[in-house]
């Protein structure tokens, strides 16, 4: 059986390059039917003091909506920061994960640096 000129296997491979249950959609051309939500996200991003909270049942496309919006509105000088959460996470752990990604460090990497500054003024140090 052929689907638009592709064999079933070829169509499946082509489809898997665009849609994957484990990977959110990140491109606006592949996200369908979410124009209103993307407009609401854009309004919230440009409004002072407003935040975005995306919720819904499992598998409805929350991660795809968030990823698409992130890539659409993120400046080109950096990649968006993505963190996932679990029921065991605290506010502190989520913020720490964001900071780790923003600083470009691995979670398992432990760096310590110590800086000191001294000055001397009229014999006092």
Protein Blocks (a to p, Z undefined) as FASTA:
>chain_A
ZZehiafklmmmmmmmmpcfklccfbfklpghilmmmmmmmmmmmpghiacdddddehil
mmmmmmmmmmmmpcfkbccddddddfkbcfklmmmmmmmmmnopafklccddddddddde
ehiZZ
